[in-house]
Amino acid sequence: MPLLEINNLVTAFHTPAGRVPAVDGVSLSIERGKTLGLVGESGCGKSVTAMSILRLVASPGVIESGEILLAREGGSVDLTQLPEPELRKVRGGRIGMIFQEPMTSLNPVFTIGDQIAEAVLLHRAVPRAAARARALEMLKLVRLADPEQRLDEYPHQLSGGMRQRVMIAMALACEPDLVIADEPTTALDVTIQAQILELLSDLRRRLQTSLLLITHDLGVVAETCDEVAVMYAGRIVERAPAAELFANPQHPYTIGLLAARPATGVRHEGPLRTIPGMVPLPQNFPAGCRFHPRCAYARLPHCAGDVPPLRDIRPQHQARCHYAGELGPATGEKGDAAHFPHFSNAGNELRPLFPEGGS
């Protein structure tokens, strides 16, 4: 049984302007001790998916349907149906959360030590002195410089990288089974990013904790993830083991993301490749395949009329595309984004592989 299994999750915001479906039929599973990367552009629904797991979506957001099954002794429990007192035991206890922006997630009027100790006191029957000792232990575990001094400092006295380490310490203080990391390296410089990623990978191995890593950085995914789910416009469009996805991407959106990465060791002439357009707003999702207005491979009217299912392309490899498996291999070395020719920024024009309505 997977540690966490999400089945057909639908989360929408009911606004005065109408229903806004941010997460639309998402299904995922995370194995024990593994890292699942959830990838996509801003606005694809990644963070809403993460917040839905712990039922932290604020009003007017509502989890409309679906299951979020967390494994426990003798079976599993559906977090969408769990009473609030029981859910509080899960938040920070069995599932830890590293929020996207630590400066706004940490309380500015409490010390670092008090905030970590509070998480321990909520989930462990220990005296305050033991909780403070646990806070110090966690600051040492995340390799924060001068942990004894930092324990009594406030968030504004720490740098961005230090605050991110504090958030990791809080998330791991009660040794959860799963940690959700929502873009944990955002706004950090490259050196600190590398240190945070190395720290997360090391802690996952040492504590045997599963990790859901939400990011738009494919380089981060390649370094840290066992499996990858690519999300677009509220839906999972491709899922595969990391090595398989990078070597043989099957959805045009994944191909476009890989093509947009600057290739190492290659001198670029002209602008870098991009995917034209933007992620559509949830209230304006197009009919059929939601990626088809930006897709270099689209065949009309099929792609604009029929919703493609998420189907098996290879063992353990799924893609939500009518023509996945038929698009043909990329030229050049497998997995090298520089050799995907079908997405271009030249003259802001799309170079489709298939003419409109034809093959």
Long-range contacts (C-beta under 8 A, 24 or more apart in sequence): 1-71, 1-76, 2-29, 2-30, 2-31, 2-32, 2-71, 3-30, 3-31, 3-32, 3-70, 3-71, 3-177, 3-178, 3-210, 4-28, 4-29, 4-30, 4-53, 4-68, 4-69, 4-70, 4-71, 4-95, 4-178, 4-210, 4-212, 5-29, 5-30, 5-67, 5-68, 5-69, 5-71, 5-76, 6-49, 6-53, 6-66, 6-67, 6-68, 6-69, 7-66, 7-67, 7-68, 7-69, 8-65, 8-66, 8-67, 9-49, 9-52, 9-63, 9-65, 9-66, 9-67, 9-68, 10-63, 10-64, 10-65, 10-66, 11-48, 11-49, 11-52, 11-57, 11-61, 11-62, 11-63, 11-64, 12-61, 12-62, 12-64, 13-60, 13-61, 13-62, 13-282, 14-60, 14-62, 15-60, 17-283, 18-283, 19-283, 20-282, 20-283, 21-234, 21-282, 21-285, 22-48, 22-61, 22-234, 22-282, 23-48, 23-49, 23-52, 23-234, 24-233, 24-234, 24-235, 24-285, 25-66, 25-234, 25-235, 26-66, 26-231, 26-234, 26-235, 26-236, 27-236, 27-310, 28-229, 28-236, 28-239, 30-178, 30-210, 30-212, 31-210, 31-226, 31-227, 32-71, 32-177, 32-208, 32-210, 33-204, 33-208, 33-209, 33-210, 34-210, 34-211, 34-226, 34-227, 35-201, 35-204, 35-210, 35-211, 35-212, 35-213, 35-224, 35-225, 35-226, 35-227, 36-210, 36-211, 36-212, 36-213, 36-225, 36-226, 36-227, 36-228, 36-229, 37-213, 37-214, 37-215, 37-220, 37-221, 37-224, 37-225, 37-227, 37-228, 37-229, 37-242, 38-212, 38-213, 38-214, 38-215, 38-229, 38-231, 39-215, 39-216, 39-218, 39-221, 39-228, 39-229, 39-230, 39-231, 39-257, 40-216, 40-230, 40-231, 40-232, 40-279, 41-216, 41-232, 41-278, 41-279, 42-216, 42-279, 43-278, 43-279, 43-281, 44-231, 44-232, 44-233, 44-234, 44-279, 45-231, 45-233, 45-234, 45-235, 45-282, 46-182, 46-214, 46-231, 47-100, 47-182, 47-183, 47-214, 49-214, 49-231, 50-97, 50-180, 50-182, 50-212, 50-214, 53-79, 53-95, 53-180, 53-212, 54-79, 54-87, 54-90, 54-91, 54-95, 54-97, 54-180, 55-79, 55-80, 55-87, 56-91, 56-97, 70-94, 70-95, 70-178, 88-122, 89-123, 92-119, 92-122, 92-123, 92-170, 92-171, 92-173, 92-174, 92-176, 93-122, 93-123, 93-174, 93-176, 94-176, 94-177, 94-178, 95-176, 95-177, 95-178, 95-179, 95-180, 96-170, 96-171, 96-172, 96-173, 96-174, 96-176, 96-178, 96-179, 96-180, 97-171, 97-179, 97-180, 97-182, 98-164, 98-167, 98-168, 98-171, 98-179, 98-180, 98-181, 98-182, 98-184, 99-167, 99-182, 100-182, 100-183, 100-184, 100-186, 101-186, 101-187, 102-155, 102-160, 102-163, 102-164, 102-166, 102-167, 103-155, 103-160, 103-163, 105-167, 106-155, 106-163, 106-166, 106-167, 107-155, 108-154, 108-155, 108-156, 109-154, 110-154, 111-151, 111-152, 111-153, 111-154, 112-139, 112-150, 112-151, 112-152, 112-153, 112-154, 112-155, 112-158, 112-166, 113-151, 113-152, 115-166, 115-170, 116-166, 116-169, 116-170, 116-173, 119-170, 119-173, 119-174, 120-173, 120-174, 123-174, 124-174, 134-173, 135-169, 135-173, 138-169, 138-170, 138-172, 138-173, 139-165, 139-166, 139-169, 141-169, 141-172, 141-203, 142-166, 142-168, 142-169, 142-172, 142-199, 142-203, 143-195, 143-199, 144-169, 160-187, 160-188, 160-192, 161-188, 161-189, 161-192, 161-195, 161-196, 164-188, 164-192, 164-196, 165-196, 165-199, 168-196, 168-199, 168-200, 168-203, 172-203, 172-207, 172-209, 175-207, 175-209, 176-209, 177-209, 177-210, 178-209, 178-210, 178-211, 178-212, 179-204, 179-209, 179-210, 179-211, 179-212, 180-211, 180-212, 180-214, 181-211, 181-212, 181-213, 181-214, 182-214, 183-214, 183-215, 183-216, 184-213, 185-215, 185-217, 185-220, 193-220, 197-223, 197-224, 200-224, 218-257, 218-258, 218-261, 219-261, 222-246, 230-254, 230-257, 232-279, 232-290, 232-291, 233-279, 233-280, 233-282, 233-285, 233-290, 233-291, 234-282, 234-285, 234-290, 235-290, 235-310, 235-320, 236-310, 236-318, 236-320, 237-291, 237-310, 237-319, 237-320, 237-321, 238-318, 238-319, 238-320, 239-310, 239-317, 239-318, 239-319, 240-314, 240-316, 240-317, 240-318, 241-316, 241-317, 244-314, 244-316, 244-317, 245-317, 246-335, 247-334, 247-335, 248-314, 248-317, 248-329, 248-334, 248-335, 250-313, 250-317, 250-319, 250-321, 250-324, 250-325, 250-327, 251-291, 251-319, 251-320, 251-321, 251-324, 252-291, 252-295, 252-296, 252-297, 252-298, 252-321, 252-327, 252-342, 253-291, 253-294, 253-295, 254-319, 255-327, 255-330, 255-340, 255-342, 255-343, 256-294, 256-296, 256-340, 256-343, 258-335, 258-337, 258-340, 259-337, 259-338, 259-340, 259-342, 259-343, 260-337, 260-343, 261-337, 263-336, 263-337, 263-338, 266-338, 270-345, 270-346, 271-345, 271-346, 272-345, 273-337, 273-340, 273-343, 273-344, 273-345, 274-343, 274-344, 274-345, 275-343, 276-343, 276-348, 276-350, 289-320, 289-321, 289-322, 296-342, 296-343, 296-350, 296-351, 296-352, 296-353, 297-323, 297-327, 297-342, 297-352, 297-353, 297-354, 298-352, 298-354, 298-356, 299-323, 299-354, 299-356, 299-357, 299-358, 299-359, 300-356, 300-357, 301-357, 327-353, 328-353
